Amino acid sequence: MRGALVGYVVFHELGHAITYDLIYRDAKGEYVAESILEPDDLEIFREKFEALEKYLDSITIWE
């Protein structure tokens, strides 16, 4: 059971690291209407985010 709990915590914290919401927060953590990323960087971020999302969706945690 400990392994499951560790896995849960790891993926939970990973979720904080990759949340899409953070690109709409300024240095003070306040919401901003436009992304803090430059347009080219935003496109790269979206591509990488979508690839990671697809990969994580392909993992079966428990059957």
CHARMM-style PDB file with segment names, atoms N, HN, CA, C and O in Angstrom:
ATOM      1  N   MET     1       0.813  -1.201   0.000  1.00  0.00      PROA
ATOM      2  CA  MET     1       0.000   0.000   0.000  1.00  0.00      PROA
ATOM      3  C   MET     1       0.861   1.271   0.000  1.00  0.00      PROA
ATOM      4  O   MET     1       0.462   2.292  -0.561  1.00  0.00      PROA
ATOM      5  N   ARG     2       2.034   1.207   0.627  1.00  0.00      PROA
ATOM      6  HN  ARG     2       2.358   0.378   1.083  1.00  0.00      PROA
ATOM      7  CA  ARG     2       2.887   2.391   0.670  1.00  0.00      PROA
ATOM      8  C   ARG     2       3.279   2.856  -0.723  1.00  0.00      PROA
ATOM      9  O   ARG     2       3.328   4.056  -0.993  1.00  0.00      PROA
ATOM     10  N   GLY     3       3.561   1.896  -1.614  1.00  0.00      PROA
ATOM     11  HN  GLY     3       3.521   0.921  -1.395  1.00  0.00      PROA
ATOM     12  CA  GLY     3       3.934   2.259  -2.983  1.00  0.00      PROA
ATOM     13  C   GLY     3       2.839   3.053  -3.666  1.00  0.00      PROA
ATOM     14  O   GLY     3       3.114   4.009  -4.391  1.00  0.00      PROA
ATOM     15  N   ALA     4       1.595   2.656  -3.433  1.00  0.00      PROA
ATOM     16  HN  ALA     4       1.371   1.880  -2.844  1.00  0.00      PROA
ATOM     17  CA  ALA     4       0.470   3.382  -4.024  1.00  0.00      PROA
ATOM     18  C   ALA     4       0.397   4.794  -3.480  1.00  0.00      PROA
ATOM     19  O   ALA     4       0.136   5.737  -4.228  1.00  0.00      PROA
ATOM     20  N   LEU     5       0.623   4.948  -2.195  1.00  0.00      PROA
ATOM     21  HN  LEU     5       0.836   4.182  -1.588  1.00  0.00      PROA
ATOM     22  CA  LEU     5       0.567   6.283  -1.595  1.00  0.00      PROA
ATOM     23  C   LEU     5       1.697   7.166  -2.118  1.00  0.00      PROA
ATOM     24  O   LEU     5       1.495   8.349  -2.393  1.00  0.00      PROA
ATOM     25  N   VAL     6       2.874   6.588  -2.252  1.00  0.00      PROA
ATOM     26  HN  VAL     6       3.038   5.627  -2.029  1.00  0.00      PROA
ATOM     27  CA  VAL     6       4.001   7.350  -2.790  1.00  0.00      PROA
ATOM     28  C   VAL     6       3.699   7.770  -4.223  1.00  0.00      PROA
ATOM     29  O   VAL     6       3.940   8.915  -4.606  1.00  0.00      PROA
ATOM     30  N   GLY     7       3.174   6.843  -5.007  1.00  0.00      PROA
ATOM     31  HN  GLY     7       2.978   5.913  -4.696  1.00  0.00      PROA
ATOM     32  CA  GLY     7       2.818   7.164  -6.386  1.00  0.00      PROA
ATOM     33  C   GLY     7       1.777   8.263  -6.465  1.00  0.00      PROA
ATOM     34  O   GLY     7       1.860   9.151  -7.313  1.00  0.00      PROA
ATOM     35  N   TYR     8       0.792   8.200  -5.573  1.00  0.00      PROA
ATOM     36  HN  TYR     8       0.724   7.478  -4.884  1.00  0.00      PROA
ATOM     37  CA  TYR     8      -0.241   9.231  -5.548  1.00  0.00      PROA
ATOM     38  C   TYR     8       0.371  10.596  -5.257  1.00  0.00      PROA
ATOM     39  O   TYR     8       0.073  11.578  -5.938  1.00  0.00      PROA
ATOM     40  N   VAL     9       1.218  10.649  -4.253  1.00  0.00      PROA
ATOM     41  HN  VAL     9       1.460   9.852  -3.700  1.00  0.00      PROA
ATOM     42  CA  VAL     9       1.845  11.919  -3.870  1.00  0.00      PROA
ATOM     43  C   VAL     9       2.710  12.459  -5.003  1.00  0.00      PROA
ATOM     44  O   VAL     9       2.668  13.652  -5.306  1.00  0.00      PROA
ATOM     45  N   VAL    10       3.494  11.583  -5.631  1.00  0.00      PROA
ATOM     46  HN  VAL    10       3.528  10.614  -5.385  1.00  0.00      PROA
ATOM     47  CA  VAL    10       4.368  12.014  -6.726  1.00  0.00      PROA
ATOM     48  C   VAL    10       3.544  12.602  -7.864  1.00  0.00      PROA
ATOM     49  O   VAL    10       3.852  13.689  -8.351  1.00  0.00      PROA
ATOM     50  N   PHE    11       2.506  11.902  -8.291  1.00  0.00      PROA
ATOM     51  HN  PHE    11       2.255  11.018  -7.896  1.00  0.00      PROA
ATOM     52  CA  PHE    11       1.703  12.401  -9.407  1.00  0.00      PROA
ATOM     53  C   PHE    11       0.879  13.619  -9.010  1.00  0.00      PROA
ATOM     54  O   PHE    11       0.622  14.491  -9.840  1.00  0.00      PROA
ATOM     55  N   HSD    12       0.470  13.684  -7.763  1.00  0.00      PROA
ATOM     56  HN  HSD    12       0.679  12.975  -7.089  1.00  0.00      PROA
ATOM     57  CA  HSD    12      -0.248  14.865  -7.290  1.00  0.00      PROA
ATOM     58  C   HSD    12       0.657  16.103  -7.386  1.00  0.00      PROA
ATOM     59  O   HSD    12       0.244  17.145  -7.895  1.00  0.00      PROA
ATOM     60  N   GLU    13       1.877  15.976  -6.897  1.00  0.00      PROA
ATOM     61  HN  GLU    13       2.213  15.129  -6.484  1.00  0.00      PROA
ATOM     62  CA  GLU    13       2.813  17.096  -6.942  1.00  0.00      PROA
ATOM     63  C   GLU    13       3.231  17.414  -8.369  1.00  0.00      PROA
ATOM     64  O   GLU    13       3.415  18.581  -8.715  1.00  0.00      PROA
ATOM     65  N   LEU    14       3.381  16.399  -9.192  1.00  0.00      PROA
ATOM     66  HN  LEU    14       3.231  15.451  -8.911  1.00  0.00      PROA
ATOM     67  CA  LEU    14       3.685  16.623 -10.606  1.00  0.00      PROA
ATOM     68  C   LEU    14       2.575  17.458 -11.246  1.00  0.00      PROA
ATOM     69  O   LEU    14       2.836  18.321 -12.085  1.00  0.00      PROA
ATOM     70  N   GLY    15       1.366  17.194 -10.848  1.00  0.00      PROA
ATOM     71  HN  GLY    15       1.154  16.493 -10.167  1.00  0.00      PROA
ATOM     72  CA  GLY    15       0.235  17.972 -11.363  1.00  0.00      PROA
ATOM     73  C   GLY    15       0.371  19.456 -11.055  1.00  0.00      PROA
ATOM     74  O   GLY    15       0.010  20.297 -11.878  1.00  0.00      PROA
ATOM     75  N   HSD    16       0.886  19.778  -9.880  1.00  0.00      PROA
ATOM     76  HN  HSD    16       1.179  19.095  -9.212  1.00  0.00      PROA
ATOM     77  CA  HSD    16       1.109  21.184  -9.544  1.00  0.00      PROA
ATOM     78  C   HSD    16       2.174  21.789 -10.456  1.00  0.00      PROA
ATOM     79  O   HSD    16       2.081  22.953 -10.845  1.00  0.00      PROA
ATOM     80  N   ALA    17       3.162  21.006 -10.786  1.00  0.00      PROA
ATOM     81  HN  ALA    17       3.237  20.060 -10.470  1.00  0.00      PROA
ATOM     82  CA  ALA    17       4.276  21.509 -11.596  1.00  0.00      PROA
ATOM     83  C   ALA    17       3.868  21.770 -13.040  1.00  0.00      PROA
ATOM     84  O   ALA    17       4.424  22.661 -13.683  1.00  0.00      PROA
ATOM     85  N   ILE    18       2.923  21.021 -13.554  1.00  0.00      PROA
ATOM     86  HN  ILE    18       2.471  20.297 -13.031  1.00  0.00      PROA
ATOM     87  CA  ILE    18       2.579  21.135 -14.968  1.00  0.00      PROA
ATOM     88  C   ILE    18       1.224  21.760 -15.223  1.00  0.00      PROA
ATOM     89  O   ILE    18       0.729  21.740 -16.350  1.00  0.00      PROA
ATOM     90  N   THR    19       0.630  22.306 -14.202  1.00  0.00      PROA
ATOM     91  HN  THR    19       1.031  22.322 -13.286  1.00  0.00      PROA
ATOM     92  CA  THR    19      -0.694  22.890 -14.403  1.00  0.00      PROA
ATOM     93  C   THR    19      -0.652  24.019 -15.430  1.00  0.00      PROA
ATOM     94  O   THR    19       0.266  24.838 -15.439  1.00  0.00      PROA
ATOM     95  N   TYR    20      -1.620  24.042 -16.255  1.00  0.00      PROA
ATOM     96  HN  TYR    20      -2.367  23.377 -16.248  1.00  0.00      PROA
ATOM     97  CA  TYR    20      -1.728  25.042 -17.318  1.00  0.00      PROA
ATOM     98  C   TYR    20      -1.976  26.427 -16.731  1.00  0.00      PROA
ATOM     99  O   TYR    20      -1.627  27.437 -17.342  1.00  0.00      PROA
ATOM    100  N   ASP    21      -2.575  26.472 -15.555  1.00  0.00      PROA
ATOM    101  HN  ASP    21      -2.858  25.651 -15.058  1.00  0.00      PROA
ATOM    102  CA  ASP    21      -2.961  27.723 -14.914  1.00  0.00      PROA
ATOM    103  C   ASP    21      -1.763  28.638 -14.609  1.00  0.00      PROA
ATOM    104  O   ASP    21      -1.905  29.860 -14.596  1.00  0.00      PROA
ATOM    105  N   LEU    22      -0.605  28.054 -14.367  1.00  0.00      PROA
ATOM    106  HN  LEU    22      -0.490  27.061 -14.377  1.00  0.00      PROA
ATOM    107  CA  LEU    22       0.544  28.858 -13.947  1.00  0.00      PROA
ATOM    108  C   LEU    22       1.040  29.832 -15.008  1.00  0.00      PROA
ATOM    109  O   LEU    22       1.701  30.815 -14.672  1.00  0.00      PROA
ATOM    110  N   ILE    23       0.740  29.586 -16.264  1.00  0.00      PROA
ATOM    111  HN  ILE    23       0.203  28.788 -16.537  1.00  0.00      PROA
ATOM    112  CA  ILE    23       1.181  30.523 -17.293  1.00  0.00      PROA
ATOM    113  C   ILE    23       0.298  31.761 -17.335  1.00  0.00      PROA
ATOM    114  O   ILE    23       0.535  32.673 -18.128  1.00  0.00      PROA
ATOM    115  N   TYR    24      -0.717  31.794 -16.486  1.00  0.00      PROA
ATOM    116  HN  TYR    24      -0.910  31.054 -15.842  1.00  0.00      PROA
ATOM    117  CA  TYR    24      -1.592  32.960 -16.371  1.00  0.00      PROA
ATOM    118  C   TYR    24      -1.481  33.595 -14.988  1.00  0.00      PROA
ATOM    119  O   TYR    24      -2.429  34.212 -14.501  1.00  0.00      PROA
ATOM    120  N   ARG    25      -0.321  33.439 -14.361  1.00  0.00      PROA
ATOM    121  HN  ARG    25       0.449  32.938 -14.756  1.00  0.00      PROA
ATOM    122  CA  ARG    25      -0.044  34.048 -13.051  1.00  0.00      PROA
ATOM    123  C   ARG    25       1.226  34.880 -13.155  1.00  0.00      PROA
ATOM    124  O   ARG    25       2.188  34.474 -13.807  1.00  0.00      PROA
ATOM    125  N   ASP    26       1.230  36.030 -12.519  1.00  0.00      PROA
ATOM    126  HN  ASP    26       0.449  36.360 -11.989  1.00  0.00      PROA
ATOM    127  CA  ASP    26       2.434  36.855 -12.531  1.00  0.00      PROA
ATOM    128  C   ASP    26       3.365  36.440 -11.391  1.00  0.00      PROA
ATOM    129  O   ASP    26       3.101  35.458 -10.697  1.00  0.00      PROA
ATOM    130  N   ALA    27       4.440  37.178 -11.201  1.00  0.00      PROA
ATOM    131  HN  ALA    27       4.655  37.976 -11.764  1.00  0.00      PROA
ATOM    132  CA  ALA    27       5.439  36.840 -10.187  1.00  0.00      PROA
ATOM    133  C   ALA    27       4.864  36.855  -8.777  1.00  0.00      PROA
ATOM    134  O   ALA    27       5.401  36.194  -7.887  1.00  0.00      PROA
ATOM    135  N   LYS    28       3.790  37.592  -8.560  1.00  0.00      PROA
ATOM    136  HN  LYS    28       3.354  38.129  -9.283  1.00  0.00      PROA
ATOM    137  CA  LYS    28       3.149  37.652  -7.242  1.00  0.00      PROA
ATOM    138  C   LYS    28       2.081  36.572  -7.071  1.00  0.00      PROA
ATOM    139  O   LYS    28       1.472  36.453  -6.008  1.00  0.00      PROA
ATOM    140  N   GLY    29       1.861  35.788  -8.129  1.00  0.00      PROA
ATOM    141  HN  GLY    29       2.356  35.885  -8.992  1.00  0.00      PROA
ATOM    142  CA  GLY    29       0.855  34.734  -8.073  1.00  0.00      PROA
ATOM    143  C   GLY    29      -0.543  35.211  -8.417  1.00  0.00      PROA
ATOM    144  O   GLY    29      -1.514  34.470  -8.266  1.00  0.00      PROA
ATOM    145  N   GLU    30      -0.644  36.439  -8.876  1.00  0.00      PROA
ATOM    146  HN  GLU    30       0.144  37.041  -8.998  1.00  0.00      PROA
ATOM    147  CA  GLU    30      -1.948  36.986  -9.219  1.00  0.00      PROA
ATOM    148  C   GLU    30      -2.307  36.644 -10.663  1.00  0.00      PROA
ATOM    149  O   GLU    30      -1.442  36.593 -11.537  1.00  0.00      PROA
ATOM    150  N   TYR    31      -3.589  36.414 -10.892  1.00  0.00      PROA
ATOM    151  HN  TYR    31      -4.291  36.456 -10.181  1.00  0.00      PROA
ATOM    152  CA  TYR    31      -4.074  36.051 -12.222  1.00  0.00      PROA
ATOM    153  C   TYR    31      -3.899  37.217 -13.190  1.00  0.00      PROA
ATOM    154  O   TYR    31      -4.164  38.369 -12.847  1.00  0.00      PROA
ATOM    155  N   VAL    32      -3.449  36.900 -14.406  1.00  0.00      PROA
ATOM    156  HN  VAL    32      -3.234  35.964 -14.684  1.00  0.00      PROA
ATOM    157  CA  VAL    32      -3.356  37.884 -15.484  1.00  0.00      PROA
ATOM    158  C   VAL    32      -4.133  37.349 -16.678  1.00  0.00      PROA
ATOM    159  O   VAL    32      -4.204  36.137 -16.886  1.00  0.00      PROA
ATOM    160  N   ALA    33      -4.713  38.247 -17.459  1.00  0.00      PROA
ATOM    161  HN  ALA    33      -4.656  39.231 -17.290  1.00  0.00      PROA
ATOM    162  CA  ALA    33      -5.594  37.836 -18.557  1.00  0.00      PROA
ATOM    163  C   ALA    33      -4.862  37.139 -19.695  1.00  0.00      PROA
ATOM    164  O   ALA    33      -5.420  36.254 -20.343  1.00  0.00      PROA
ATOM    165  N   GLU    34      -3.612  37.535 -19.942  1.00  0.00      PROA
ATOM    166  HN  GLU    34      -3.159  38.255 -19.416  1.00  0.00      PROA
ATOM    167  CA  GLU    34      -2.849  36.932 -21.030  1.00  0.00      PROA
ATOM    168  C   GLU    34      -1.689  36.126 -20.468  1.00  0.00      PROA
ATOM    169  O   GLU    34      -1.187  36.415 -19.382  1.00  0.00      PROA
ATOM    170  N   SER    35      -1.276  35.129 -21.204  1.00  0.00      PROA
ATOM    171  HN  SER    35      -1.684  34.894 -22.086  1.00  0.00      PROA
ATOM    172  CA  SER    35      -0.164  34.289 -20.775  1.00  0.00      PROA
ATOM    173  C   SER    35       1.095  35.112 -20.545  1.00  0.00      PROA
ATOM    174  O   SER    35       1.344  36.093 -21.245  1.00  0.00      PROA
ATOM    175  N   ILE    36       1.876  34.707 -19.569  1.00  0.00      PROA
ATOM    176  HN  ILE    36       1.674  33.909 -19.000  1.00  0.00      PROA
ATOM    177  CA  ILE    36       3.140  35.382 -19.301  1.00  0.00      PROA
ATOM    178  C   ILE    36       4.222  34.954 -20.287  1.00  0.00      PROA
ATOM    179  O   ILE    36       5.315  35.521 -20.297  1.00  0.00      PROA
ATOM    180  N   LEU    37       3.921  33.957 -21.115  1.00  0.00      PROA
ATOM    181  HN  LEU    37       3.033  33.496 -21.107  1.00  0.00      PROA
ATOM    182  CA  LEU    37       4.874  33.468 -22.100  1.00  0.00      PROA
ATOM    183  C   LEU    37       4.750  34.237 -23.411  1.00  0.00      PROA
ATOM    184  O   LEU    37       3.674  34.706 -23.782  1.00  0.00      PROA
ATOM    185  N   GLU    38       5.862  34.350 -24.089  1.00  0.00      PROA
ATOM    186  HN  GLU    38       6.736  33.969 -23.788  1.00  0.00      PROA
ATOM    187  CA  GLU    38       5.852  34.928 -25.440  1.00  0.00      PROA
ATOM    188  C   GLU    38       5.094  33.960 -26.362  1.00  0.00      PROA
ATOM    189  O   GLU    38       5.052  32.762 -26.083  1.00  0.00      PROA
ATOM    190  N   PRO    39       4.496  34.454 -27.451  1.00  0.00      PROA
ATOM    191  CA  PRO    39       3.712  33.585 -28.334  1.00  0.00      PROA
ATOM    192  C   PRO    39       4.448  32.310 -28.793  1.00  0.00      PROA
ATOM    193  O   PRO    39       3.862  31.227 -28.793  1.00  0.00      PROA
ATOM    194  N   ASP    40       5.720  32.435 -29.182  1.00  0.00      PROA
ATOM    195  HN  ASP    40       6.196  33.314 -29.183  1.00  0.00      PROA
ATOM    196  CA  ASP    40       6.472  31.259 -29.625  1.00  0.00      PROA
ATOM    197  C   ASP    40       6.670  30.267 -28.483  1.00  0.00      PROA
ATOM    198  O   ASP    40       6.552  29.056 -28.669  1.00  0.00      PROA
ATOM    199  N   ASP    41       6.972  30.798 -27.302  1.00  0.00      PROA
ATOM    200  HN  ASP    41       7.067  31.782 -27.150  1.00  0.00      PROA
ATOM    201  CA  ASP    41       7.152  29.938 -26.130  1.00  0.00      PROA
ATOM    202  C   ASP    41       5.838  29.283 -25.719  1.00  0.00      PROA
ATOM    203  O   ASP    41       5.821  28.126 -25.298  1.00  0.00      PROA
ATOM    204  N   LEU    42       4.744  30.021 -25.841  1.00  0.00      PROA
ATOM    205  HN  LEU    42       4.758  30.961 -26.183  1.00  0.00      PROA
ATOM    206  CA  LEU    42       3.430  29.479 -25.501  1.00  0.00      PROA
ATOM    207  C   LEU    42       3.088  28.289 -26.402  1.00  0.00      PROA
ATOM    208  O   LEU    42       2.545  27.288 -25.937  1.00  0.00      PROA
ATOM    209  N   GLU    43       3.405  28.405 -27.680  1.00  0.00      PROA
ATOM    210  HN  GLU    43       3.846  29.219 -28.058  1.00  0.00      PROA
ATOM    211  CA  GLU    43       3.144  27.304 -28.611  1.00  0.00      PROA
ATOM    212  C   GLU    43       3.967  26.072 -28.240  1.00  0.00      PROA
ATOM    213  O   GLU    43       3.450  24.955 -28.257  1.00  0.00      PROA
ATOM    214  N   ILE    44       5.229  26.266 -27.909  1.00  0.00      PROA
ATOM    215  HN  ILE    44       5.649  27.174 -27.896  1.00  0.00      PROA
ATOM    216  CA  ILE    44       6.086  25.147 -27.488  1.00  0.00      PROA
ATOM    217  C   ILE    44       5.545  24.531 -26.207  1.00  0.00      PROA
ATOM    218  O   ILE    44       5.491  23.308 -26.078  1.00  0.00      PROA
ATOM    219  N   PHE    45       5.142  25.375 -25.255  1.00  0.00      PROA
ATOM    220  HN  PHE    45       5.185  26.368 -25.360  1.00  0.00      PROA
ATOM    221  CA  PHE    45       4.573  24.882 -24.000  1.00  0.00      PROA
ATOM    222  C   PHE    45       3.343  24.031 -24.262  1.00  0.00      PROA
ATOM    223  O   PHE    45       3.202  22.943 -23.705  1.00  0.00      PROA
ATOM    224  N   ARG    46       2.455  24.528 -25.107  1.00  0.00      PROA
ATOM    225  HN  ARG    46       2.570  25.412 -25.559  1.00  0.00      PROA
ATOM    226  CA  ARG    46       1.216  23.778 -25.415  1.00  0.00      PROA
ATOM    227  C   ARG    46       1.536  22.424 -26.053  1.00  0.00      PROA
ATOM    228  O   ARG    46       0.925  21.413 -25.708  1.00  0.00      PROA
ATOM    229  N   GLU    47       2.482  22.407 -26.971  1.00  0.00      PROA
ATOM    230  HN  GLU    47       2.979  23.229 -27.251  1.00  0.00      PROA
ATOM    231  CA  GLU    47       2.859  21.145 -27.612  1.00  0.00      PROA
ATOM    232  C   GLU    47       3.399  20.151 -26.587  1.00  0.00      PROA
ATOM    233  O   GLU    47       3.015  18.981 -26.586  1.00  0.00      PROA
ATOM    234  N   LYS    48       4.284  20.616 -25.722  1.00  0.00      PROA
ATOM    235  HN  LYS    48       4.597  21.566 -25.722  1.00  0.00      PROA
ATOM    236  CA  LYS    48       4.868  19.729 -24.710  1.00  0.00      PROA
ATOM    237  C   LYS    48       3.825  19.306 -23.684  1.00  0.00      PROA
ATOM    238  O   LYS    48       3.820  18.157 -23.242  1.00  0.00      PROA
ATOM    239  N   PHE    49       2.946  20.222 -23.302  1.00  0.00      PROA
ATOM    240  HN  PHE    49       2.950  21.156 -23.661  1.00  0.00      PROA
ATOM    241  CA  PHE    49       1.884  19.916 -22.347  1.00  0.00      PROA
ATOM    242  C   PHE    49       0.953  18.852 -22.917  1.00  0.00      PROA
ATOM    243  O   PHE    49       0.590  17.903 -22.223  1.00  0.00      PROA
ATOM    244  N   GLU    50       0.571  19.008 -24.167  1.00  0.00      PROA
ATOM    245  HN  GLU    50       0.866  19.779 -24.732  1.00  0.00      PROA
ATOM    246  CA  GLU    50      -0.320  18.039 -24.804  1.00  0.00      PROA
ATOM    247  C   GLU    50       0.352  16.678 -24.944  1.00  0.00      PROA
ATOM    248  O   GLU    50      -0.302  15.650 -24.769  1.00  0.00      PROA
ATOM    249  N   ALA    51       1.649  16.655 -25.256  1.00  0.00      PROA
ATOM    250  HN  ALA    51       2.180  17.490 -25.398  1.00  0.00      PROA
ATOM    251  CA  ALA    51       2.372  15.378 -25.348  1.00  0.00      PROA
ATOM    252  C   ALA    51       2.439  14.699 -23.984  1.00  0.00      PROA
ATOM    253  O   ALA    51       2.251  13.487 -23.884  1.00  0.00      PROA
ATOM    254  N   LEU    52       2.704  15.466 -22.945  1.00  0.00      PROA
ATOM    255  HN  LEU    52       2.857  16.451 -23.026  1.00  0.00      PROA
ATOM    256  CA  LEU    52       2.745  14.906 -21.595  1.00  0.00      PROA
ATOM    257  C   LEU    52       1.373  14.418 -21.168  1.00  0.00      PROA
ATOM    258  O   LEU    52       1.251  13.354 -20.561  1.00  0.00      PROA
ATOM    259  N   GLU    53       0.344  15.185 -21.480  1.00  0.00      PROA
ATOM    260  HN  GLU    53       0.443  16.049 -21.973  1.00  0.00      PROA
ATOM    261  CA  GLU    53      -1.028  14.795 -21.158  1.00  0.00      PROA
ATOM    262  C   GLU    53      -1.394  13.474 -21.849  1.00  0.00      PROA
ATOM    263  O   GLU    53      -2.001  12.594 -21.240  1.00  0.00      PROA
ATOM    264  N   LYS    54      -1.018  13.350 -23.122  1.00  0.00      PROA
ATOM    265  HN  LYS    54      -0.525  14.065 -23.617  1.00  0.00      PROA
ATOM    266  CA  LYS    54      -1.288  12.120 -23.873  1.00  0.00      PROA
ATOM    267  C   LYS    54      -0.556  10.932 -23.240  1.00  0.00      PROA
ATOM    268  O   LYS    54      -1.124   9.850 -23.096  1.00  0.00      PROA
ATOM    269  N   TYR    55       0.708  11.144 -22.864  1.00  0.00      PROA
ATOM    270  HN  TYR    55       1.170  12.023 -22.982  1.00  0.00      PROA
ATOM    271  CA  TYR    55       1.496  10.086 -22.232  1.00  0.00      PROA
ATOM    272  C   TYR    55       0.867   9.663 -20.905  1.00  0.00      PROA
ATOM    273  O   TYR    55       0.692   8.471 -20.651  1.00  0.00      PROA
ATOM    274  N   LEU    56       0.532  10.629 -20.066  1.00  0.00      PROA
ATOM    275  HN  LEU    56       0.675  11.597 -20.272  1.00  0.00      PROA
ATOM    276  CA  LEU    56      -0.058  10.296 -18.763  1.00  0.00      PROA
ATOM    277  C   LEU    56      -1.400   9.613 -18.906  1.00  0.00      PROA
ATOM    278  O   LEU    56      -1.737   8.735 -18.112  1.00  0.00      PROA
ATOM    279  N   ASP    57      -2.175  10.004 -19.913  1.00  0.00      PROA
ATOM    280  HN  ASP    57      -1.901  10.718 -20.558  1.00  0.00      PROA
ATOM    281  CA  ASP    57      -3.462   9.348 -20.162  1.00  0.00      PROA
ATOM    282  C   ASP    57      -3.294   7.894 -20.589  1.00  0.00      PROA
ATOM    283  O   ASP    57      -4.210   7.088 -20.430  1.00  0.00      PROA
ATOM    284  N   SER    58      -2.132   7.562 -21.129  1.00  0.00      PROA
ATOM    285  HN  SER    58      -1.388   8.217 -21.258  1.00  0.00      PROA
ATOM    286  CA  SER    58      -1.909   6.190 -21.605  1.00  0.00      PROA
ATOM    287  C   SER    58      -1.514   5.223 -20.469  1.00  0.00      PROA
ATOM    288  O   SER    58      -1.476   4.009 -20.670  1.00  0.00      PROA
ATOM    289  N   ILE    59      -1.226   5.762 -19.302  1.00  0.00      PROA
ATOM    290  HN  ILE    59      -1.257   6.749 -19.139  1.00  0.00      PROA
ATOM    291  CA  ILE    59      -0.792   4.927 -18.171  1.00  0.00      PROA
ATOM    292  C   ILE    59      -2.016   4.406 -17.417  1.00  0.00      PROA
ATOM    293  O   ILE    59      -2.916   5.164 -17.057  1.00  0.00      PROA
ATOM    294  N   THR    60      -2.022   3.117 -17.194  1.00  0.00      PROA
ATOM    295  HN  THR    60      -1.290   2.501 -17.487  1.00  0.00      PROA
ATOM    296  CA  THR    60      -3.067   2.515 -16.380  1.00  0.00      PROA
ATOM    297  C   THR    60      -2.512   2.315 -14.973  1.00  0.00      PROA
ATOM    298  O   THR    60      -1.567   1.553 -14.768  1.00  0.00      PROA
ATOM    299  N   ILE    61      -3.107   3.003 -14.018  1.00  0.00      PROA
ATOM    300  HN  ILE    61      -3.875   3.621 -14.184  1.00  0.00      PROA
ATOM    301  CA  ILE    61      -2.635   2.941 -12.645  1.00  0.00      PROA
ATOM    302  C   ILE    61      -3.123   1.674 -11.959  1.00  0.00      PROA
ATOM    303  O   ILE    61      -2.368   1.015 -11.245  1.00  0.00      PROA
ATOM    304  N   TRP    62      -4.375   1.342 -12.176  1.00  0.00      PROA
ATOM    305  HN  TRP    62      -4.989   1.877 -12.756  1.00  0.00      PROA
ATOM    306  CA  TRP    62      -4.962   0.203 -11.466  1.00  0.00      PROA
ATOM    307  C   TRP    62      -6.069  -0.395 -12.308  1.00  0.00      PROA
ATOM    308  O   TRP    62      -6.894   0.329 -12.865  1.00  0.00      PROA
ATOM    309  N   GLU    63      -6.089  -1.710 -12.403  1.00  0.00      PROA
ATOM    310  HN  GLU    63      -5.418  -2.298 -11.951  1.00  0.00      PROA
ATOM    311  CA  GLU    63      -7.204  -2.377 -13.113  1.00  0.00      PROA
ATOM    312  C   GLU    63      -7.870  -3.322 -12.186  1.00  0.00      PROA
ATOM    313  OT1 GLU    63      -8.831  -3.989 -12.569  1.00  0.00      PROA
TER     314      GLU     63
END
